[in-house]
């Protein structure tokens, strides 16, 4: 999927004319670090529901944060959307979000998936799970994230680098549950159990296990869901071969870690009312179905089910650690992994 710029009404270049955009009230400025083709359904759905047009800038989250900073009070950004806890926290720490109080958002989005002060909200979830080849079965003794560090699993684990945002979020949740010292030992165990040096994205970890390079892939669920809907038969075959363990599901345990895709209203939003309406639209049943069906993500609201493939993986109990708390621990998590030698 490629990054691109959408203009909903005219061929105005938003990259060169932020002041002109700001002057055009009623046009929602969306800065998005999501890069999924199906997201256009969200933007267009909002316009159908409200009549408000939109303009979109897509880039990496860090690039968008830097852009908003450099634009300052003249930024045309009304909403910043990104795909992980750490970037949401960074934007908040730099004062880029303004608080929003909305009965709709507070009523539909669970407490643990939104920042307590209303600076940002989660709109879709990705569970970070362990995947394995169902033909080989799940190795004995594996039920929790903590188990992955056991010597029993030497040479079995395929995972991304320590700097990957999803691994940072998972490790932050481990710090919250077990403390920093125990988490560093866990990270050392992960590093010792790798089947190959960390490389590639989550899809690469799944493909490695399918190819016999290790037995266990740590991955977000939506990557497997997107393999299952791929145009390529080989991808669909891999998806059918893989099974999923939702860790930490035992009685009294904390549940499986989830990361979020979330958004907040930018501090100097020129169209604040439209921005709040947009966030409320993202919590609607229509938008939540687009998240679920368009990119195999878990909806955050209770009245919208996951898509059929994710339902087929089974239900799970999620870790209810507040996303803002996990985000605050992200810098510590990265340091822990790096000290442990996890590349």
DRENNUMAR-584384 format. One record per residue (C-alpha): residue number from 0; residue in one letter; x, y, z. Coordinates in steps of 0.05 Angstrom, whole numbers, always signed. Example, Ala and Ser with C-alpha at 12.3 -4.5 7.8 and 13.67 -1.06 7.14 Angstrom:
% residues 2
<rec n="0" res="A" xx="+246" yy="-90" zz="+156"/>
<rec n="1" res="S" xx="+273" yy="-21" zz="+143"/>
% end
This chain:
% residues 343
<rec n="0" res="X" xx="+0" yy="+0" zz="+0"/>
<rec n="1" res="X" xx="+27" yy="+68" zz="-18"/>
<rec n="2" res="X" xx="+20" yy="+135" zz="+17"/>
<rec n="3" res="X" xx="-18" yy="+188" zz="-19"/>
<rec n="4" res="X" xx="-53" yy="+255" zz="-12"/>
<rec n="5" res="X" xx="-128" yy="+260" zz="-21"/>
<rec n="6" res="X" xx="-164" yy="+325" zz="-37"/>
<rec n="7" res="X" xx="-238" yy="+319" zz="-28"/>
<rec n="8" res="X" xx="-260" yy="+381" zz="-66"/>
<rec n="9" res="X" xx="-207" yy="+419" zz="-105"/>
<rec n="10" res="X" xx="-136" yy="+406" zz="-130"/>
<rec n="11" res="X" xx="-106" yy="+450" zz="-77"/>
<rec n="12" res="X" xx="-36" yy="+429" zz="-54"/>
<rec n="13" res="X" xx="-39" yy="+421" zz="+21"/>
<rec n="14" res="X" xx="+35" yy="+409" zz="+24"/>
<rec n="15" res="X" xx="+50" yy="+480" zz="+3"/>
<rec n="16" res="X" xx="-9" yy="+521" zz="+28"/>
<rec n="17" res="X" xx="-27" yy="+508" zz="+101"/>
<rec n="18" res="X" xx="-51" yy="+580" zz="+111"/>
<rec n="19" res="X" xx="-100" yy="+574" zz="+53"/>
<rec n="20" res="X" xx="-126" yy="+509" zz="+82"/>
<rec n="21" res="X" xx="-135" yy="+540" zz="+150"/>
<rec n="22" res="X" xx="-175" yy="+597" zz="+120"/>
<rec n="23" res="X" xx="-225" yy="+548" zz="+89"/>
<rec n="24" res="X" xx="-268" yy="+535" zz="+150"/>
<rec n="25" res="X" xx="-312" yy="+474" zz="+148"/>
<rec n="26" res="X" xx="-259" yy="+430" zz="+114"/>
<rec n="27" res="X" xx="-232" yy="+380" zz="+163"/>
<rec n="28" res="X" xx="-156" yy="+373" zz="+163"/>
<rec n="29" res="X" xx="-137" yy="+301" zz="+177"/>
<rec n="30" res="X" xx="-64" yy="+283" zz="+191"/>
<rec n="31" res="X" xx="-60" yy="+207" zz="+190"/>
<rec n="32" res="X" xx="-4" yy="+157" zz="+202"/>
<rec n="33" res="X" xx="-51" yy="+101" zz="+181"/>
<rec n="34" res="X" xx="-35" yy="+77" zz="+111"/>
<rec n="35" res="X" xx="-92" yy="+31" zz="+93"/>
<rec n="36" res="X" xx="-130" yy="+40" zz="+28"/>
<rec n="37" res="X" xx="-196" yy="+22" zz="+62"/>
<rec n="38" res="X" xx="-190" yy="+83" zz="+108"/>
<rec n="39" res="X" xx="-219" yy="+126" zz="+53"/>
<rec n="40" res="X" xx="-285" yy="+94" zz="+71"/>
<rec n="41" res="X" xx="-279" yy="+127" zz="+140"/>
<rec n="42" res="X" xx="-266" yy="+196" zz="+112"/>
<rec n="43" res="X" xx="-322" yy="+190" zz="+60"/>
<rec n="44" res="X" xx="-369" yy="+161" zz="+111"/>
<rec n="45" res="X" xx="-359" yy="+222" zz="+155"/>
<rec n="46" res="X" xx="-375" yy="+268" zz="+97"/>
<rec n="47" res="X" xx="-439" yy="+230" zz="+82"/>
<rec n="48" res="X" xx="-459" yy="+233" zz="+155"/>
<rec n="49" res="X" xx="-444" yy="+307" zz="+166"/>
<rec n="50" res="X" xx="-434" yy="+341" zz="+99"/>
<rec n="51" res="X" xx="-364" yy="+363" zz="+123"/>
<rec n="52" res="X" xx="-309" yy="+356" zz="+71"/>
<rec n="53" res="X" xx="-240" yy="+333" zz="+88"/>
<rec n="54" res="X" xx="-168" yy="+339" zz="+67"/>
<rec n="55" res="X" xx="-117" yy="+286" zz="+85"/>
<rec n="56" res="X" xx="-42" yy="+285" zz="+95"/>
<rec n="57" res="X" xx="-11" yy="+216" zz="+105"/>
<rec n="58" res="X" xx="+59" yy="+205" zz="+132"/>
<rec n="59" res="X" xx="+96" yy="+168" zz="+187"/>
<rec n="60" res="X" xx="+73" yy="+189" zz="+256"/>
<rec n="61" res="X" xx="+139" yy="+222" zz="+275"/>
<rec n="62" res="X" xx="+138" yy="+262" zz="+210"/>
<rec n="63" res="X" xx="+67" yy="+287" zz="+224"/>
<rec n="64" res="X" xx="+85" yy="+306" zz="+295"/>
<rec n="65" res="X" xx="+145" yy="+346" zz="+270"/>
<rec n="66" res="X" xx="+101" yy="+378" zz="+217"/>
<rec n="67" res="X" xx="+49" yy="+401" zz="+267"/>
<rec n="68" res="X" xx="+104" yy="+429" zz="+311"/>
<rec n="69" res="X" xx="+135" yy="+468" zz="+253"/>
<rec n="70" res="X" xx="+67" yy="+494" zz="+229"/>
<rec n="71" res="X" xx="+52" yy="+520" zz="+299"/>
<rec n="72" res="X" xx="-11" yy="+562" zz="+308"/>
<rec n="73" res="X" xx="-22" yy="+563" zz="+232"/>
<rec n="74" res="X" xx="-28" yy="+488" zz="+225"/>
<rec n="75" res="X" xx="-88" yy="+465" zz="+184"/>
<rec n="76" res="X" xx="-89" yy="+400" zz="+224"/>
<rec n="77" res="X" xx="-154" yy="+387" zz="+261"/>
<rec n="78" res="X" xx="-143" yy="+314" zz="+278"/>
<rec n="79" res="X" xx="-80" yy="+271" zz="+286"/>
<rec n="80" res="X" xx="-89" yy="+196" zz="+277"/>
<rec n="81" res="X" xx="-35" yy="+146" zz="+292"/>
<rec n="82" res="X" xx="-28" yy="+71" zz="+303"/>
<rec n="83" res="X" xx="+5" yy="+62" zz="+369"/>
<rec n="84" res="X" xx="+6" yy="+83" zz="+442"/>
<rec n="85" res="X" xx="+76" yy="+112" zz="+441"/>
<rec n="86" res="X" xx="+63" yy="+163" zz="+386"/>
<rec n="87" res="X" xx="-2" yy="+185" zz="+418"/>
<rec n="88" res="X" xx="+34" yy="+196" zz="+483"/>
<rec n="89" res="X" xx="+91" yy="+234" zz="+449"/>
<rec n="90" res="X" xx="+41" yy="+281" zz="+415"/>
<rec n="91" res="X" xx="+7" yy="+293" zz="+481"/>
<rec n="92" res="X" xx="+72" yy="+305" zz="+518"/>
<rec n="93" res="X" xx="+90" yy="+358" zz="+466"/>
<rec n="94" res="X" xx="+24" yy="+393" zz="+477"/>
<rec n="95" res="X" xx="-5" yy="+377" zz="+409"/>
<rec n="96" res="X" xx="-73" yy="+353" zz="+434"/>
<rec n="97" res="X" xx="-129" yy="+391" zz="+467"/>
<rec n="98" res="X" xx="-176" yy="+356" zz="+516"/>
<rec n="99" res="X" xx="-244" yy="+334" zz="+491"/>
<rec n="100" res="X" xx="-304" yy="+321" zz="+535"/>
<rec n="101" res="X" xx="-356" yy="+281" zz="+496"/>
<rec n="102" res="X" xx="-413" yy="+239" zz="+524"/>
<rec n="103" res="X" xx="-411" yy="+198" zz="+460"/>
<rec n="104" res="X" xx="-337" yy="+182" zz="+465"/>
<rec n="105" res="X" xx="-339" yy="+170" zz="+540"/>
<rec n="106" res="X" xx="-399" yy="+125" zz="+532"/>
<rec n="107" res="X" xx="-375" yy="+83" zz="+474"/>
<rec n="108" res="X" xx="-300" yy="+76" zz="+484"/>
<rec n="109" res="X" xx="-278" yy="+35" zz="+545"/>
<rec n="110" res="X" xx="-239" yy="+71" zz="+599"/>
<rec n="111" res="X" xx="-175" yy="+33" zz="+587"/>
<rec n="112" res="X" xx="-174" yy="+52" zz="+513"/>
<rec n="113" res="X" xx="-174" yy="+127" zz="+523"/>
<rec n="114" res="X" xx="-131" yy="+179" zz="+556"/>
<rec n="115" res="X" xx="-164" yy="+198" zz="+622"/>
<rec n="116" res="X" xx="-163" yy="+272" zz="+607"/>
<rec n="117" res="X" xx="-195" yy="+264" zz="+539"/>
<rec n="118" res="X" xx="-132" yy="+282" zz="+499"/>
<rec n="119" res="X" xx="-137" yy="+220" zz="+455"/>
<rec n="120" res="X" xx="-181" yy="+160" zz="+444"/>
<rec n="121" res="X" xx="-171" yy="+90" zz="+416"/>
<rec n="122" res="X" xx="-216" yy="+71" zz="+358"/>
<rec n="123" res="X" xx="-190" yy="+1" zz="+339"/>
<rec n="124" res="X" xx="-150" yy="-53" zz="+373"/>
<rec n="125" res="X" xx="-97" yy="-103" zz="+352"/>
<rec n="126" res="X" xx="-82" yy="-162" zz="+398"/>
<rec n="127" res="X" xx="-9" yy="-181" zz="+405"/>
<rec n="128" res="X" xx="-9" yy="-256" zz="+405"/>
<rec n="129" res="X" xx="+34" yy="-318" zz="+393"/>
<rec n="130" res="X" xx="+23" yy="-354" zz="+326"/>
<rec n="131" res="X" xx="+44" yy="-424" zz="+309"/>
<rec n="132" res="X" xx="+36" yy="-476" zz="+254"/>
<rec n="133" res="X" xx="-26" yy="-516" zz="+271"/>
<rec n="134" res="X" xx="+5" yy="-577" zz="+237"/>
<rec n="135" res="X" xx="+61" yy="-577" zz="+288"/>
<rec n="136" res="X" xx="+19" yy="-555" zz="+347"/>
<rec n="137" res="X" xx="+33" yy="-509" zz="+405"/>
<rec n="138" res="X" xx="+97" yy="-528" zz="+443"/>
<rec n="139" res="X" xx="+82" yy="-554" zz="+513"/>
<rec n="140" res="X" xx="+88" yy="-506" zz="+570"/>
<rec n="141" res="X" xx="+68" yy="-442" zz="+534"/>
<rec n="142" res="X" xx="+8" yy="-403" zz="+560"/>
<rec n="143" res="X" xx="+33" yy="-335" zz="+581"/>
<rec n="144" res="X" xx="+79" yy="-281" zz="+552"/>
<rec n="145" res="X" xx="+125" yy="-296" zz="+611"/>
<rec n="146" res="X" xx="+133" yy="-368" zz="+586"/>
<rec n="147" res="X" xx="+166" yy="-344" zz="+522"/>
<rec n="148" res="X" xx="+230" yy="-331" zz="+560"/>
<rec n="149" res="X" xx="+236" yy="-404" zz="+584"/>
<rec n="150" res="X" xx="+297" yy="-443" zz="+559"/>
<rec n="151" res="X" xx="+247" yy="-495" zz="+532"/>
<rec n="152" res="X" xx="+236" yy="-449" zz="+473"/>
<rec n="153" res="X" xx="+308" yy="-439" zz="+450"/>
<rec n="154" res="X" xx="+312" yy="-424" zz="+376"/>
<rec n="155" res="X" xx="+236" yy="-420" zz="+368"/>
<rec n="156" res="X" xx="+216" yy="-347" zz="+369"/>
<rec n="157" res="X" xx="+210" yy="-301" zz="+309"/>
<rec n="158" res="X" xx="+197" yy="-228" zz="+326"/>
<rec n="159" res="X" xx="+211" yy="-157" zz="+303"/>
<rec n="160" res="X" xx="+265" yy="-111" zz="+330"/>
<rec n="161" res="X" xx="+261" yy="-82" zz="+400"/>
<rec n="162" res="X" xx="+248" yy="-12" zz="+371"/>
<rec n="163" res="X" xx="+184" yy="-34" zz="+338"/>
<rec n="164" res="X" xx="+125" yy="+3" zz="+368"/>
<rec n="165" res="X" xx="+85" yy="-60" zz="+381"/>
<rec n="166" res="X" xx="+142" yy="-94" zz="+418"/>
<rec n="167" res="X" xx="+152" yy="-30" zz="+459"/>
<rec n="168" res="X" xx="+78" yy="-31" zz="+478"/>
<rec n="169" res="X" xx="+80" yy="-104" zz="+497"/>
<rec n="170" res="X" xx="+142" yy="-95" zz="+540"/>
<rec n="171" res="X" xx="+111" yy="-34" zz="+573"/>
<rec n="172" res="X" xx="+52" yy="-77" zz="+593"/>
<rec n="173" res="X" xx="+102" yy="-128" zz="+622"/>
<rec n="174" res="X" xx="+134" yy="-73" zz="+664"/>
<rec n="175" res="X" xx="+66" yy="-52" zz="+690"/>
<rec n="176" res="X" xx="+51" yy="-124" zz="+709"/>
<rec n="177" res="X" xx="+118" yy="-150" zz="+734"/>
<rec n="178" res="X" xx="+165" yy="-92" zz="+746"/>
<rec n="179" res="X" xx="+226" yy="-69" zz="+708"/>
<rec n="180" res="X" xx="+277" yy="-119" zz="+734"/>
<rec n="181" res="X" xx="+234" yy="-180" zz="+719"/>
<rec n="182" res="X" xx="+217" yy="-152" zz="+651"/>
<rec n="183" res="X" xx="+290" yy="-143" zz="+634"/>
<rec n="184" res="X" xx="+303" yy="-216" zz="+651"/>
<rec n="185" res="X" xx="+243" yy="-234" zz="+607"/>
<rec n="186" res="X" xx="+272" yy="-194" zz="+549"/>
<rec n="187" res="X" xx="+339" yy="-229" zz="+558"/>
<rec n="188" res="X" xx="+301" yy="-295" zz="+553"/>
<rec n="189" res="X" xx="+266" yy="-273" zz="+489"/>
<rec n="190" res="X" xx="+333" yy="-253" zz="+459"/>
<rec n="191" res="X" xx="+363" yy="-320" zz="+477"/>
<rec n="192" res="X" xx="+305" yy="-358" zz="+446"/>
<rec n="193" res="X" xx="+305" yy="-324" zz="+377"/>
<rec n="194" res="X" xx="+304" yy="-368" zz="+316"/>
<rec n="195" res="X" xx="+338" yy="-314" zz="+275"/>
<rec n="196" res="X" xx="+360" yy="-241" zz="+284"/>
<rec n="197" res="X" xx="+300" yy="-194" zz="+289"/>
<rec n="198" res="X" xx="+281" yy="-169" zz="+220"/>
<rec n="199" res="X" xx="+221" yy="-149" zz="+178"/>
<rec n="200" res="X" xx="+150" yy="-135" zz="+199"/>
<rec n="201" res="X" xx="+98" yy="-179" zz="+233"/>
<rec n="202" res="X" xx="+78" yy="-212" zz="+167"/>
<rec n="203" res="X" xx="+150" yy="-233" zz="+158"/>
<rec n="204" res="X" xx="+149" yy="-267" zz="+226"/>
<rec n="205" res="X" xx="+87" yy="-307" zz="+206"/>
<rec n="206" res="X" xx="+118" yy="-327" zz="+140"/>
<rec n="207" res="X" xx="+182" yy="-348" zz="+175"/>
<rec n="208" res="X" xx="+145" yy="-396" zz="+220"/>
<rec n="209" res="X" xx="+105" yy="-423" zz="+161"/>
<rec n="210" res="X" xx="+172" yy="-436" zz="+126"/>
<rec n="211" res="X" xx="+199" yy="-473" zz="+186"/>
<rec n="212" res="X" xx="+244" yy="-417" zz="+212"/>
<rec n="213" res="X" xx="+225" yy="-426" zz="+284"/>
<rec n="214" res="X" xx="+160" yy="-449" zz="+316"/>
<rec n="215" res="X" xx="+130" yy="-385" zz="+346"/>
<rec n="216" res="X" xx="+115" yy="-317" zz="+316"/>
<rec n="217" res="X" xx="+98" yy="-256" zz="+359"/>
<rec n="218" res="X" xx="+50" yy="-215" zz="+317"/>
<rec n="219" res="X" xx="-11" yy="-172" zz="+317"/>
<rec n="220" res="X" xx="-75" yy="-207" zz="+297"/>
<rec n="221" res="X" xx="-92" yy="-161" zz="+239"/>
<rec n="222" res="X" xx="-32" yy="-183" zz="+199"/>
<rec n="223" res="X" xx="-58" yy="-254" zz="+199"/>
<rec n="224" res="X" xx="-128" yy="-229" zz="+181"/>
<rec n="225" res="X" xx="-100" yy="-191" zz="+122"/>
<rec n="226" res="X" xx="-61" yy="-252" zz="+98"/>
<rec n="227" res="X" xx="-127" yy="-290" zz="+99"/>
<rec n="228" res="X" xx="-159" yy="-239" zz="+52"/>
<rec n="229" res="X" xx="-99" yy="-232" zz="+7"/>
<rec n="230" res="X" xx="-105" yy="-237" zz="-69"/>
<rec n="231" res="X" xx="-48" yy="-287" zz="-67"/>
<rec n="232" res="X" xx="-66" yy="-359" zz="-56"/>
<rec n="233" res="X" xx="+0" yy="-372" zz="-20"/>
<rec n="234" res="X" xx="-16" yy="-320" zz="+32"/>
<rec n="235" res="X" xx="-85" yy="-349" zz="+44"/>
<rec n="236" res="X" xx="-55" yy="-417" zz="+52"/>
<rec n="237" res="X" xx="-7" yy="-391" zz="+105"/>
<rec n="238" res="X" xx="-64" yy="-359" zz="+142"/>
<rec n="239" res="X" xx="-102" yy="-424" zz="+143"/>
<rec n="240" res="X" xx="-42" yy="-461" zz="+170"/>
<rec n="241" res="X" xx="-29" yy="-414" zz="+228"/>
<rec n="242" res="X" xx="-63" yy="-420" zz="+296"/>
<rec n="243" res="X" xx="-64" yy="-367" zz="+351"/>
<rec n="244" res="X" xx="-50" yy="-369" zz="+425"/>
<rec n="245" res="X" xx="-81" yy="-311" zz="+464"/>
<rec n="246" res="X" xx="-32" yy="-306" zz="+523"/>
<rec n="247" res="X" xx="-48" yy="-297" zz="+597"/>
<rec n="248" res="X" xx="-119" yy="-323" zz="+594"/>
<rec n="249" res="X" xx="-116" yy="-365" zz="+658"/>
<rec n="250" res="X" xx="-162" yy="-352" zz="+716"/>
<rec n="251" res="X" xx="-140" yy="-289" zz="+752"/>
<rec n="252" res="X" xx="-89" yy="-272" zz="+699"/>
<rec n="253" res="X" xx="-87" yy="-203" zz="+667"/>
<rec n="254" res="X" xx="-106" yy="-221" zz="+595"/>
<rec n="255" res="X" xx="-76" yy="-209" zz="+527"/>
<rec n="256" res="X" xx="-41" yy="-144" zz="+510"/>
<rec n="257" res="X" xx="-76" yy="-99" zz="+459"/>
<rec n="258" res="X" xx="-49" yy="-39" zz="+423"/>
<rec n="259" res="X" xx="-93" yy="+14" zz="+392"/>
<rec n="260" res="X" xx="-101" yy="+59" zz="+333"/>
<rec n="261" res="X" xx="-123" yy="+126" zz="+362"/>
<rec n="262" res="X" xx="-134" yy="+199" zz="+349"/>
<rec n="263" res="X" xx="-140" yy="+266" zz="+383"/>
<rec n="264" res="X" xx="-160" yy="+337" zz="+367"/>
<rec n="265" res="X" xx="-100" yy="+381" zz="+351"/>
<rec n="266" res="X" xx="-88" yy="+439" zz="+399"/>
<rec n="267" res="X" xx="-96" yy="+494" zz="+347"/>
<rec n="268" res="X" xx="-150" yy="+459" zz="+306"/>
<rec n="269" res="X" xx="-183" yy="+511" zz="+261"/>
<rec n="270" res="X" xx="-247" yy="+469" zz="+259"/>
<rec n="271" res="X" xx="-253" yy="+442" zz="+330"/>
<rec n="272" res="X" xx="-327" yy="+425" zz="+327"/>
<rec n="273" res="X" xx="-317" yy="+386" zz="+263"/>
<rec n="274" res="X" xx="-258" yy="+350" zz="+294"/>
<rec n="275" res="X" xx="-298" yy="+328" zz="+354"/>
<rec n="276" res="X" xx="-355" yy="+306" zz="+308"/>
<rec n="277" res="X" xx="-304" yy="+265" zz="+269"/>
<rec n="278" res="X" xx="-279" yy="+229" zz="+331"/>
<rec n="279" res="X" xx="-351" yy="+215" zz="+350"/>
<rec n="280" res="X" xx="-363" yy="+187" zz="+280"/>
<rec n="281" res="X" xx="-303" yy="+141" zz="+288"/>
<rec n="282" res="X" xx="-338" yy="+111" zz="+349"/>
<rec n="283" res="X" xx="-402" yy="+99" zz="+310"/>
<rec n="284" res="X" xx="-425" yy="+30" zz="+289"/>
<rec n="285" res="X" xx="-413" yy="+47" zz="+216"/>
<rec n="286" res="X" xx="-341" yy="+68" zz="+226"/>
<rec n="287" res="X" xx="-326" yy="+11" zz="+274"/>
<rec n="288" res="X" xx="-349" yy="-38" zz="+221"/>
<rec n="289" res="X" xx="-301" yy="-6" zz="+171"/>
<rec n="290" res="X" xx="-244" yy="-16" zz="+220"/>
<rec n="291" res="X" xx="-266" yy="-88" zz="+229"/>
<rec n="292" res="X" xx="-279" yy="-106" zz="+157"/>
<rec n="293" res="X" xx="-229" yy="-61" zz="+122"/>
<rec n="294" res="X" xx="-166" yy="-79" zz="+160"/>
<rec n="295" res="X" xx="-182" yy="-138" zz="+205"/>
<rec n="296" res="X" xx="-178" yy="-97" zz="+269"/>
<rec n="297" res="X" xx="-219" yy="-108" zz="+332"/>
<rec n="298" res="X" xx="-273" yy="-55" zz="+343"/>
<rec n="299" res="X" xx="-269" yy="-19" zz="+410"/>
<rec n="300" res="X" xx="-344" yy="-13" zz="+420"/>
<rec n="301" res="X" xx="-386" yy="-69" zz="+448"/>
<rec n="302" res="X" xx="-441" yy="-69" zz="+396"/>
<rec n="303" res="X" xx="-397" yy="-84" zz="+335"/>
<rec n="304" res="X" xx="-368" yy="-154" zz="+328"/>
<rec n="305" res="X" xx="-300" yy="-170" zz="+296"/>
<rec n="306" res="X" xx="-299" yy="-195" zz="+225"/>
<rec n="307" res="X" xx="-312" yy="-268" zz="+211"/>
<rec n="308" res="X" xx="-238" yy="-287" zz="+208"/>
<rec n="309" res="X" xx="-222" yy="-256" zz="+275"/>
<rec n="310" res="X" xx="-284" yy="-288" zz="+305"/>
<rec n="311" res="X" xx="-257" yy="-354" zz="+281"/>
<rec n="312" res="X" xx="-194" yy="-344" zz="+323"/>
<rec n="313" res="X" xx="-238" yy="-346" zz="+385"/>
<rec n="314" res="X" xx="-254" yy="-297" zz="+439"/>
<rec n="315" res="X" xx="-204" yy="-272" zz="+490"/>
<rec n="316" res="X" xx="-199" yy="-229" zz="+552"/>
<rec n="317" res="X" xx="-157" yy="-167" zz="+542"/>
<rec n="318" res="X" xx="-108" yy="-135" zz="+590"/>
<rec n="319" res="X" xx="-146" yy="-75" zz="+618"/>
<rec n="320" res="X" xx="-83" yy="-35" zz="+633"/>
<rec n="321" res="X" xx="-100" yy="+37" zz="+614"/>
<rec n="322" res="X" xx="-69" yy="+54" zz="+547"/>
<rec n="323" res="X" xx="-42" yy="+119" zz="+575"/>
<rec n="324" res="X" xx="-5" yy="+82" zz="+630"/>
<rec n="325" res="X" xx="+26" yy="+34" zz="+578"/>
<rec n="326" res="X" xx="+45" yy="+94" zz="+535"/>
<rec n="327" res="X" xx="+79" yy="+128" zz="+594"/>
<rec n="328" res="X" xx="+122" yy="+66" zz="+605"/>
<rec n="329" res="X" xx="+144" yy="+62" zz="+532"/>
<rec n="330" res="X" xx="+212" yy="+97" zz="+541"/>
<rec n="331" res="X" xx="+228" yy="+50" zz="+599"/>
<rec n="332" res="X" xx="+207" yy="-10" zz="+557"/>
<rec n="333" res="X" xx="+254" yy="+8" zz="+501"/>
<rec n="334" res="X" xx="+313" yy="+18" zz="+549"/>
<rec n="335" res="X" xx="+298" yy="-50" zz="+581"/>
<rec n="336" res="X" xx="+298" yy="-86" zz="+515"/>
<rec n="337" res="X" xx="+362" yy="-53" zz="+492"/>
<rec n="338" res="X" xx="+398" yy="-69" zz="+557"/>
<rec n="339" res="X" xx="+376" yy="-141" zz="+549"/>
<rec n="340" res="X" xx="+410" yy="-145" zz="+481"/>
<rec n="341" res="X" xx="+345" yy="-149" zz="+441"/>
<rec n="342" res="X" xx="+365" yy="-116" zz="+376"/>
% end
